[in-house]
Every structure is written in structure tokens, then in C-alpha cells.
Amino acid sequence: MTTKTYMVRGMHCASCAAIITKKLSAVEGIDKADVNLATEKAKLEFKGEAVSDEALNELLGKYGYGLVAEQAPETAAAPVKDRKASAEKQRREKEEGLLEQRSKVQFALPIAFMVFVLMMWDIAARSIPSVPNLPIPMDLFNILSMALATYFVFRIGAPFLHGIVMFVRSGAASMDTLIGIGTLTAWLYSTVITLMPPVRELLRVPDYTYFDVTIVVIGFVLLGKYLEARSKMKTGEAIEKLIGLQAKSAIVKRGSVEIEVPLEEVRKGEIIVVRPGAKIPVDGTIAEGSSSIDESMVTGEPVPVDKTSGDPVIGGTINRQGAFTFIASRVGEETVLARIISMVEEAQGSKAPIQNIADRIAAVFVPTVLVLAALTFIAWLAIGSSFMNFPTALSFGIMGMVGILVIACPCALGLATPTAIIVGIGKGAEYGILIRNAQSLETLSTVDTVVFDKTGTITAGTPSVTDLVPLDGQSSPDRLLLLAASVESRSEHPLAQAIAGAAKNQGMALLEVTGFEALEGMGVKGSIGGKTFRIRKPDANETGRSQISALQQQGKTVVMLEESGSVLGLIALSDTIKEEAAEAVRALHKKGIRVVMLTGDNRLAAGFMAKQAGIEDVMAEVLPHEKADRIRELQLQGGKVAMVGDGINDAPALALADVGIAMATGTDIAIESAGVTILRGDITKVVQSITLARATMRIIRQNLFWAFIYNIIGIPLAAGALYPAFGIFLNPVFSGIAMAGSSVSVVTNSLRLKTRRL
């Protein structure tokens, strides 16, 4: 299956998106077509070989649309550069379009506003005796208005007329069709009664024209389109910021020479030199030197991270102090930054299930509105003329039809979901929360059960010294640690490294060891100052059995330190709870979410760790292949389950859960199986991700409410449904204002997510 992404030209509203989706989906060879109004992109999945771009554009050109294929990276080494160039090109094109729109608005809006004031003055003069008539003769006002309205309809409003032509030729109606039919009808009627007095006398209609309505509606619609386009540009800022993180060049050590090369020329295995204050160009591992690195742009963590030889570095992060060299391990599209950008781009272009409601409505909305407008006109003539004279009924019929066509713009409906999704996923990326797609975001908002794998998620995932217990009555805890660490520093065993690391963290200078020997299955030994020390596991009947049992019941591993056969004391090691674990669990409980620990460890160790984290539900001694079964059991109990893990053995459970959350410190397989990825392994971001998901869905529901409410209230008002009982009739001018306001309010409401604290 082949997948291609295109920029869409000429798409202005939800109906446009629905038309393009329908036409592309009907093309033989296209398996699926996703058209996103907010990103102005179309993602096509082909059953076999891709249909040619020429064929697709020939099809869509009939309806006024076009596709421009996004260029794939020329080389695997430079996708971020290519994305940056593509993003800059798209931004330039959008800015050029925005400038063109702004120039139209700057010309049309002052005229529309002036005409609006005069129109309101005329309405007030007709209704309120104390308000004087316009100081302009009506005949002169009509001639000036007709000239302006003609220019507005056929020049400034040309896209709306194109919408009518497209509808006549293909039967595909869009928002432009509605505005075009409404304003052209008002202009035609007004022109006829102005230039053909005999026709006006024959129909016995008043000399009242709608040139002013035409001018003001087009002016306000243009303003609404401009504000909408400007707001939509802001929703994609997260991608631009991520792309901007990439360095432009790198200093590469080739032989004995250091040379600066463009980023795309960096190859795996090359030695890169990084100076203080410089951006790290690609991913790799430090070879020489040490530094403090600001990784906040990628991970969201504000505190710089100390790095030294052997530590990994991420491309796009900033070297705050110290110089070092590192070996490039990932370049181009393989880097963490490139993968993040790809993930966010794909997620922002995806659709949440809730959007299906809006899409289905938008697909039938415009034809329905056209029918309603026609019925309204007919009803005023057929029924209204029974209660009032024909000229008045005709006037109300025209006003009602134009008002419905103007107010019933489906743009707000089409923008309600995608704008919130784009801003929400971008916000998550800024916090180090990568959301794979809109469906994961929506599902995450409904989660009521969070299952944590223990090792590497709730715990640090590496052993550390937790207890030092002297047993000889003379040794101090520090002496135990120093002696044990000195001997263990010669061993490569993980527990030995943990003991040695604990001493180094306390600033201890290790003692010289001679005669080191690793005893297979029986520990290690070595001599210090002529005395032999041994570190081993305790036997069944051992000195300090009560202390050993107490430590082992907490799930800790215990080793003994002996000096020439005499026990000096015990050293206990254990995987430790992450500092933020208890805080994250409390926050989840406050949200009404059930928290479960899932682990293969024994029940005693799991229970001890769970108690420290504040987790009451524990599933222990679960084999790797059984983890998915436990997730299924929770789902069968009615839970919406999020699984948080980091290991290969977590991948099936992550895939089966309603939404999988992978820690980026874990394996690539776990990350690929998850819908959400948390950078740096900070589990408080699990709480933040749920907060973000719920906030985003709340914004979407608000957007849909406002999109529907504008039409539910506005269409009957525009049709004049309240006029017989209350004398209320919505002027088409206010319909235009309401239509523009609905789209702008939806986009603005989505942008509120940018200021939300997680």
C-alpha cells in the first residue's frame, strides 16, 4: 500500500473538504482519502501503485481545487532540513495568500462599514420619527450603492460567483456557493427595480434595494475569512518550533582536522565536536569530555542534565557549558527530533472519532441549506402574501433567503475538531508528550484506569543501595560502603556497579584493591591493606537472619561483607521508586482514576513498592505473555484502560490497551506499540497527558456546541420564523456578522489551549 500527502489548493470550508473527500474516495485505486480543513492537507492511501498527480488534479480541477504533492526527503540524512524548507515554502505561500486577503479587506471593510452605518441610519429613520432622513437623495444613494455593489459582487466577491458556477456545472455546493447565490440574488433584484421602474410598478414592490446588504455581507464575510486564515496559521506553530530546533551545521573531526559541514553531510560513526552554547546537531554518545545540556526543547524538562563519557545526547538540544566530542549514532530521519516531528505532523493531520459527526453533517449541510432557502422564499410568497401585501411578502422572502444562505456557513462546524486537535497535540509536544494520532487523544480523555508496569516506569529501573546494616558492633555504615565499593569496583555485575556508584555519589575515594577474584556464583573477593574482604549472598542459617529476612520481605536483594571470614555487615539493594511516582498516583486518584501496578516481581516486593507509590491494586508475578490478558480482564470489567510501560515485554499490553503510553527511556518496540510517548520517563507527564486530552475534548465539545447553536438559532431568525408572532426578522447583514463570528470564535476557543497549564 502506498501513502502520499498533498497540500490542497482552493479549499475554504468544511463543504469543500467533504466534496474533495467524496471525489477522491470514488477514484479507482484510492483505498482511503483523509482531507483535513485545518491543516489544508489530504492524505491518500492507494491500493497499489499511486494514481498520478495529473489525473487527480484533472478530476479536482473541475471543482476548483488542486493538489500539490509534498516532496519526500531526497536523502535519509536530511529530512529535517527538507521539512524546514517545505514548511517555510508553505508558510510563504500562506502568508502571500493572507496578504492578498488583507489587501482586499483593507479596501472593502471601510466601505462596508460606512455603508453599514448609513444603512443603520436609514433603518432608524424609518422606525424612529426623531431620527432625520439620510442627507443623501435616495435616487443618488441607490446609484452609488449599485456601482459599489456591482464592484463588490463581480470583483471582490468573484470567488463566491465561482462557487455558483461550480455548483451549476458539477452539483457540488460549498460555502462560497451559499454566499454567491445570496449576494447575487440581492444584487439582481435591486438592479432590476432600480434600472427598470416599469417592472417595479408591475410587481408593486417598494423602491427599497439591497445593494447595501450585498456590500456589507461581502465585506464582513471577507473579514471573517481573513481572521480565520490568520488564526489557522497560529495552530501549526508547534511543528515550526520543532523544526526550528535543528542545527544547520556540525563541526566534524575528520582525521586531525575539524571542519564545519552542513547537517545533511553528517554520517553515522563520525566524531562531532560540540562547543559551549552550541546546538547538538544529531544524536549520539559522548566520547570525550563532559557538559551540562539543556534538553528542555525536546523533553520539556527545564533543568539541564549533566552528561559525561558514555552518555547519550539528543540532536537539537543545547550544550550549556563544557566542550566535548561525541560519536554520531543517528542522523537524518533516525534522530529523536525527526521522529518527534514526523509523529506530531501525522497526529495533527489525523481525525478524532468525534469529528465523524461533524463530517457527516457538513456533507449534507449545504444542499439542505439551499433547499431551506428556496422553501423560505416560496413560503413568504405563498403564505406571507395571504397576511400582507405581495410587495412586502416578496421583500421578506428575498431577505429571508439571503439571510439563510449567508448565516448557514458550515466553516465553524468543519473547524471545530481539527483546530483543537492541532493545538492540543502541539501543546503536548512542547511538554514532552508525543501523541500518535487524534484517536489516541480522544480515547485518553475517557480513561478511568491506568495500569503501570513497575520496573522502569514506577521505579527507576536500575538497582541502588538502600540499606547499610553493620553487624560487628564496630563498623560504621560509611566504612561498610567504602570497603564493599572498593572491591566491587573491579566487577562488571550490575549490583557491583550499583554499590560502587553509591560510594562515588557520596564523594568517597575508593581504596586500592589487590588480588581481586570473581567467584562464580559465590560473589567476589579482594585484598585491601593486607586484609581479605569478600562480598557474597547470605546463607540459609546466617548471622543477622532477622535483619536479612526483614529486608528480603521488602523485596530487596541482600549481600554480606566479610573480613577474613568475619561478617562486618549487610548491604541491601533495590530498584527504587521514582521521586515523582507518589505525586503522580495521588494526582490520578484526584481525577477519579483507578491506578494498578502490573509486574512480574514477587508479591512481597511488588506490594512494598506499590505501598511507597500509594498504589492499592497490585497484579504481581505476571509473566510477560500474561500482561495482555490482565489488560483484557480490566476491559471486560468495563474499564477504559491506559497501559504505561517501557519494555519489550510490555508491547502486547500497550497495543491491547485502549491507549498505550510508552516511556521514551524504554525500547523502540514499546514506543511503536503505544499511542502516546512520554519523553524522559517522567510519569507525572501521564497525568499531564490525561489533563491535556480532557481539556482538548472539552474545547471540541464547546466548539461543536457553538457551531451548531449559531445555525440552530440563526437559520430560523434569518428565515423570519419569529416575525409573525414577535415581529423579529434578522437582517442579512447581521447574518454575515454572525457567520464570520462563528468561525472566528471556534478557532479562538481552540487557541486557548496554547495558554493552558498542564
SVG drawing of the C-alpha trace seen along z (x, -y; Angstrom):
<svg xmlns="http://www.w3.org/2000/svg" viewBox="-55 -66 104 88">
<polyline fill="none" stroke="black" stroke-width="0.4" points="0.0,0.0 1.3,-3.5 0.6,-6.6 1.1,-10.2 0.3,-13.5 -0.7,-16.6 -1.3,-20.3 -4.8,-21.2 -5.4,-24.4 -8.8,-26.2 -10.3,-24.6 -12.1,-27.2 -14.7,-25.4 -16.0,-22.1 -18.1,-21.5 -15.0,-21.9 -13.3,-19.2 -16.4,-17.0 -16.5,-17.4 -12.8,-16.7 -13.0,-13.6 -16.1,-12.3 -14.5,-12.8 -11.1,-11.3 -12.7,-8.3 -14.5,-7.4 -11.3,-7.2 -10.4,-3.6 -7.1,-2.8 -7.6,-5.0 -8.3,-3.0 -8.8,-5.9 -8.8,-9.7 -8.5,-11.9 -8.9,-15.6 -8.1,-18.0 -9.5,-21.5 -7.4,-22.9 -4.0,-21.7 -5.2,-22.1 -3.8,-18.7 -5.0,-15.5 -3.6,-12.1 -4.3,-9.4 -3.8,-5.6 -3.5,-3.8 -4.4,-0.1 -1.4,0.5 0.6,-1.9 -0.3,-5.6 -2.7,-7.3 -0.8,-10.1 -0.9,-13.6 -2.0,-14.8 -5.1,-12.5 -6.1,-13.7 -5.7,-17.3 -7.7,-16.9 -10.5,-15.4 -10.5,-18.1 -9.8,-21.0 -13.4,-20.7 -14.5,-21.7 -11.9,-24.5 -9.4,-22.5 -5.9,-21.3 -3.3,-19.0 0.4,-19.7 2.3,-16.6 4.6,-17.1 8.2,-16.2 9.7,-13.2 13.3,-13.8 15.9,-13.5 18.2,-11.6 17.6,-9.9 20.3,-12.2 18.3,-15.4 14.6,-15.0 14.5,-17.8 16.2,-20.2 13.7,-19.2 10.8,-19.6 12.1,-23.0 12.3,-24.1 8.9,-22.7 7.4,-24.3 9.0,-27.7 7.6,-27.4 4.1,-26.5 4.3,-29.4 5.4,-31.8 2.5,-30.7 0.0,-31.1 1.5,-34.5 1.2,-35.6 -2.5,-34.4 -3.0,-36.2 -1.5,-39.4 -3.8,-39.2 -6.8,-38.7 -5.7,-41.5 -5.4,-44.0 -9.0,-43.1 -10.2,-43.5 -8.4,-46.8 -10.2,-48.1 -13.6,-46.5 -14.1,-46.9 -14.0,-50.7 -16.6,-50.9 -18.7,-48.2 -18.5,-49.9 -19.5,-53.2 -22.4,-51.6 -23.4,-49.7 -23.6,-53.0 -25.7,-54.6 -27.9,-51.5 -28.5,-51.6 -29.2,-55.3 -31.8,-54.7 -33.5,-51.8 -33.6,-54.1 -35.0,-57.0 -37.8,-54.7 -38.6,-53.4 -38.0,-56.4 -39.6,-59.8 -37.0,-61.8 -34.2,-60.4 -33.7,-62.6 -33.6,-61.0 -30.3,-60.4 -28.8,-63.7 -28.3,-62.0 -31.2,-61.8 -32.4,-58.2 -32.0,-58.1 -28.4,-59.2 -27.8,-56.8 -29.2,-53.9 -27.0,-54.7 -23.8,-55.0 -24.8,-51.8 -25.4,-49.9 -22.0,-50.9 -20.2,-49.8 -22.3,-46.6 -21.5,-45.7 -17.8,-46.0 -18.1,-44.0 -20.1,-41.2 -18.2,-40.8 -14.7,-41.8 -14.2,-41.3 -16.8,-38.6 -15.6,-36.7 -14.7,-33.5 -18.4,-33.4 -19.6,-33.6 -17.1,-30.8 -18.9,-28.7 -22.2,-29.2 -20.6,-28.2 -19.0,-25.1 -22.4,-24.2 -24.2,-24.5 -21.5,-22.5 -20.9,-19.7 -23.7,-19.9 -21.0,-20.4 -22.0,-23.2 -19.7,-24.9 -19.8,-27.8 -18.9,-30.1 -22.0,-28.8 -24.2,-29.9 -22.7,-33.4 -22.6,-33.7 -26.3,-32.8 -27.4,-35.1 -25.5,-38.2 -26.1,-37.7 -29.9,-37.3 -29.9,-40.5 -27.9,-42.4 -30.1,-41.2 -33.3,-42.1 -32.0,-45.5 -30.6,-46.2 -33.9,-45.3 -36.1,-47.6 -33.5,-50.4 -33.0,-50.3 -36.4,-49.1 -39.1,-51.2 -41.9,-49.6 -41.0,-46.1 -41.1,-47.6 -44.5,-49.1 -45.8,-45.9 -44.8,-43.9 -45.9,-46.8 -42.8,-46.5 -41.2,-49.4 -38.1,-51.1 -36.1,-49.7 -32.9,-47.9 -30.4,-45.5 -27.2,-46.9 -26.1,-47.9 -26.8,-44.4 -24.7,-42.9 -21.8,-45.2 -21.8,-44.7 -22.3,-40.9 -19.3,-40.5 -17.2,-42.9 -17.9,-41.0 -17.5,-37.6 -14.1,-38.6 -13.1,-39.9 -14.2,-36.6 -12.3,-34.6 -9.2,-36.7 -9.4,-36.4 -10.0,-32.6 -7.0,-32.1 -4.7,-34.2 -5.9,-32.2 -5.3,-28.8 -1.7,-29.8 -1.1,-30.0 -2.4,-26.5 0.6,-24.9 3.3,-26.8 4.3,-23.7 5.6,-22.0 7.5,-25.1 9.1,-25.4 10.2,-21.7 11.7,-22.1 13.5,-25.3 15.3,-23.3 17.5,-21.6 21.1,-22.8 22.1,-24.0 25.6,-22.6 28.1,-20.4 31.8,-20.5 33.1,-17.1 36.5,-15.7 38.0,-14.1 41.5,-12.8 43.3,-15.5 41.2,-18.3 38.0,-19.9 35.7,-21.1 32.2,-22.6 29.8,-20.8 26.1,-21.2 23.9,-19.0 22.9,-16.7 26.5,-15.7 27.0,-14.2 27.3,-10.4 26.9,-7.7 30.1,-6.9 31.7,-10.3 33.1,-12.2 31.3,-15.5 32.8,-18.4 30.4,-20.5 31.5,-23.8 29.8,-25.7 26.5,-27.3 26.2,-25.3 23.3,-23.1 24.0,-19.4 23.5,-18.6 22.5,-14.8 22.0,-12.0 25.0,-10.2 27.1,-9.1 29.7,-11.3 33.3,-10.0 35.3,-12.6 34.5,-15.4 31.5,-16.3 28.9,-19.0 25.5,-20.3 23.0,-20.0 19.6,-21.8 17.2,-19.2 14.0,-21.2 13.3,-21.9 12.8,-18.2 11.8,-16.8 10.1,-19.7 12.3,-19.4 13.7,-22.8 16.7,-21.6 19.9,-21.0 21.2,-17.4 24.8,-16.6 26.4,-14.3 29.8,-12.6 31.6,-10.0 29.2,-7.2 26.0,-9.2 23.6,-9.8 22.9,-13.2 19.9,-14.3 20.1,-16.4 18.5,-19.9 19.4,-20.2 21.8,-22.9 25.2,-22.5 25.2,-24.9 28.8,-24.5 31.9,-22.5 33.2,-21.1 33.0,-17.5 33.1,-15.2 30.5,-12.5 30.1,-9.7 27.1,-10.2 24.7,-7.2 21.6,-8.6 21.3,-11.1 18.5,-12.4 15.1,-10.8 16.5,-8.5 17.1,-11.2 14.8,-11.7 13.9,-15.2 13.0,-14.0 10.9,-11.2 9.1,-13.6 8.3,-15.9 7.0,-13.1 4.9,-11.8 3.4,-15.3 2.8,-16.0 1.0,-12.7 -1.0,-13.2 -2.1,-16.7 -3.4,-15.5 -5.4,-12.7 -9.1,-12.8 -10.7,-12.0 -13.8,-9.8 -15.9,-12.7 -15.1,-14.5 -17.1,-11.9 -20.3,-13.6 -19.2,-17.0 -18.1,-15.4 -21.4,-13.6 -23.4,-16.8 -21.1,-19.0 -21.5,-16.6 -25.3,-17.2 -25.4,-20.7 -25.1,-22.9 -27.7,-21.1 -30.1,-21.2 -29.5,-24.9 -30.2,-25.6 -33.5,-23.7 -34.4,-25.6 -33.6,-29.0 -35.7,-28.1 -38.6,-26.9 -38.3,-30.1 -38.7,-32.3 -41.6,-30.3 -43.3,-30.3 -43.1,-34.0 -44.7,-34.4 -47.3,-31.7 -48.3,-32.1 -46.9,-35.6 -48.9,-37.3 -52.1,-36.0 -51.4,-38.2 -49.7,-41.1 -49.4,-42.8 -47.4,-41.0 -44.6,-43.5 -43.9,-43.2 -44.0,-39.4 -41.6,-39.5 -39.3,-41.7 -39.3,-39.5 -38.9,-36.4 -35.7,-37.8 -34.4,-39.0 -35.1,-35.5 -33.5,-33.6 -30.4,-35.8 -30.1,-35.7 -30.3,-31.9 -27.7,-31.5 -25.3,-33.9 -25.7,-32.7 -25.6,-28.9 -21.9,-28.7 -20.5,-25.3 -17.0,-26.6 -17.3,-26.6 -18.5,-23.0 -15.6,-21.9 -13.0,-23.8 -14.4,-22.7 -12.4,-19.5 -9.2,-19.8 -8.2,-23.2 -8.4,-21.9 -6.6,-18.6 -3.8,-20.6 -3.3,-22.9 -3.7,-20.1 -1.1,-17.8 1.2,-20.7 0.9,-21.7 1.7,-18.1 4.8,-18.1 6.0,-21.3 5.6,-19.4 7.4,-16.2 4.2,-14.3 4.0,-12.9 0.5,-11.8 0.5,-9.5 -3.0,-10.4 -6.3,-12.2 -8.0,-8.9 -5.4,-8.3 -6.1,-11.8 -9.9,-11.3 -9.6,-7.8 -7.1,-9.1 -9.7,-11.7 -12.1,-8.8 -9.6,-6.7 -10.7,-5.6 -8.0,-3.0 -4.2,-3.5 -2.0,-0.4 1.7,-1.0 4.4,1.6 6.7,1.5 10.3,1.6 11.4,-1.5 8.0,-3.1 7.1,-3.4 10.7,-2.6 14.0,-3.9 14.7,-0.5 18.2,-0.2 19.3,1.1 20.7,-1.2 21.9,-0.8 19.0,-1.3 20.4,0.0 23.8,0.4 23.5,2.6 26.7,3.1 26.6,6.4 30.1,6.5 29.4,3.7 32.4,1.6 31.9,0.8 30.0,-2.3 27.7,-2.4 30.2,-4.5 33.0,-2.0 30.8,0.8 30.1,-1.1 33.7,-2.2 35.1,1.3 32.4,3.0 32.6,0.4 36.4,0.6 36.2,4.4 33.1,4.2 34.6,1.5 36.6,4.2 33.4,6.2 31.0,5.6 28.0,7.1 25.0,4.7 24.8,5.0 28.6,4.4 28.3,1.2 25.4,0.0 27.5,0.4 30.5,-1.4 28.2,-4.1 26.7,-4.8 30.2,-5.4 31.2,-7.7 27.9,-9.7 29.0,-10.4 32.4,-11.6 34.3,-8.6 37.8,-8.0 38.0,-4.2 40.8,-2.2 43.4,-0.2 42.4,3.4 44.8,6.3 44.2,9.9 40.7,9.3 38.8,12.5 35.3,13.2 33.9,16.3 31.4,17.8 28.0,17.8 29.6,17.0 30.4,13.3 33.8,11.5 36.9,11.0 39.9,8.8 42.6,7.6 42.8,4.1 45.8,3.2 46.7,6.8 43.3,7.9 40.9,10.1 37.4,8.9 34.6,11.0 31.1,10.0 28.6,12.8 25.0,13.8 23.8,14.8 23.3,18.5 20.1,20.0 21.4,20.0 23.3,16.8 24.4,14.2 21.8,11.4 19.0,13.6 16.2,11.4 17.6,8.3 18.1,10.3 14.5,11.5 13.1,8.1 15.0,6.6 14.1,9.5 10.4,9.1 10.6,5.6 11.8,7.2 15.4,6.1 18.5,8.0 20.9,8.6 24.7,9.2 27.1,9.6 30.6,8.1 33.1,10.3 36.6,9.5 38.8,12.7 35.7,14.8 34.0,12.5 30.7,10.8 31.0,7.0 27.5,6.2 24.8,6.2 24.2,4.2 20.7,4.1 19.9,3.1 16.7,2.5 15.1,0.8 13.8,-2.5 10.6,-4.3 10.9,-7.4 10.6,-10.6 7.6,-11.7 5.7,-8.4 3.7,-9.0 2.7,-12.5 1.6,-11.2 -0.5,-8.5 -2.2,-11.0 -3.0,-13.3 -4.6,-10.4 -6.7,-9.4 -7.9,-13.0 -9.1,-12.7 -11.1,-9.6 -8.8,-7.2 -8.1,-3.7 -4.3,-3.0 -3.0,0.6 0.6,1.9 1.4,4.8 4.7,6.6 6.4,10.0 8.1,9.5 7.1,11.5 4.1,10.3 6.2,9.1 8.5,6.9 5.6,5.6 3.5,4.8 6.3,2.9 6.9,0.8 3.2,0.2 2.8,-1.0 5.5,-3.5 3.8,-4.8 0.4,-4.9 -1.0,-2.1 -3.5,0.2 -4.3,2.5 -1.3,4.8 -1.1,7.6 2.2,9.4 4.0,12.5 2.6,11.9 4.6,13.5 5.3,11.3 2.9,13.1 0.1,12.8 0.3,8.9 -2.1,8.5 -4.5,11.0 -4.6,8.8 -5.4,5.7 -8.2,7.6 -9.6,8.6 -9.8,5.0 -11.5,4.0 -14.1,6.8 -14.8,5.3 -15.9,2.1 -12.7,0.1 -11.2,-2.3 -7.6,-1.2 -4.4,-3.1 -1.2,-1.0 2.1,-2.6 5.2,-0.7 8.7,-0.7 9.9,2.8 9.7,5.3 7.5,7.4 5.1,4.5 4.5,4.2 1.5,6.6 -0.2,5.0 0.4,1.5 -1.1,2.4 -4.2,4.1 -5.0,1.3 -7.5,-1.4 -4.5,-3.7 -0.8,-2.7 1.6,-5.1 5.3,-4.3 8.2,-5.8 10.8,-7.1 13.5,-5.7 12.3,-2.3 12.6,-0.2 11.6,-1.2 9.2,1.8 7.3,0.4 7.2,-3.1 5.9,-1.8 3.1,0.1 1.9,-2.9 -0.5,-5.8 1.3,-8.2 5.0,-8.5 6.4,-10.3 9.9,-11.7 12.5,-11.3 10.4,-8.7 8.7,-11.3 5.4,-9.7 3.9,-13.0 3.5,-13.5 1.0,-10.7 -1.2,-13.0 -0.4,-15.9 -1.4,-13.9 -4.8,-13.0 -5.3,-16.6 -4.4,-17.7 -6.7,-15.1 -9.7,-16.1 -9.1,-19.8 -8.9,-19.2 -12.1,-17.2 -13.8,-19.8 -12.7,-22.5 -14.0,-20.3 -17.4,-19.9 -17.6,-23.6 -16.7,-24.3 -19.3,-21.9 -21.9,-23.4 -21.2,-26.9 -21.0,-25.8 -24.5,-24.1 -26.0,-26.8 -25.2,-29.6 -27.2,-27.7 -30.0,-26.4 -30.8,-29.9 -29.7,-31.8 -31.4,-30.0 -35.0,-30.4 -34.2,-34.0 -32.9,-34.6 -35.9,-32.9 -38.3,-35.1 -39.9,-32.4 -40.3,-34.7 -41.7,-37.6 -45.4,-36.6 -45.5,-36.3 -42.9,-38.8 -42.1,-41.0 -38.4,-39.8 -36.6,-39.5 -32.8,-39.1 -31.3,-41.4 -28.9,-39.6 -26.1,-42.0 -26.3,-40.6 -26.4,-37.1 -23.0,-37.8 -21.6,-39.1 -22.9,-36.0 -21.4,-33.7 -18.0,-35.3 -18.2,-35.3 -18.9,-31.6 -15.7,-30.6 -13.5,-33.1 -14.9,-32.1 -14.3,-28.4 -10.6,-29.0 -10.0,-31.4 -11.5,-29.0 -9.1,-26.3 -6.2,-28.6 -7.0,-28.9 -5.3,-25.5 -2.0,-27.2 -2.2,-29.1 -3.4,-26.1 -1.0,-24.9 -0.8,-21.2"/>
</svg>
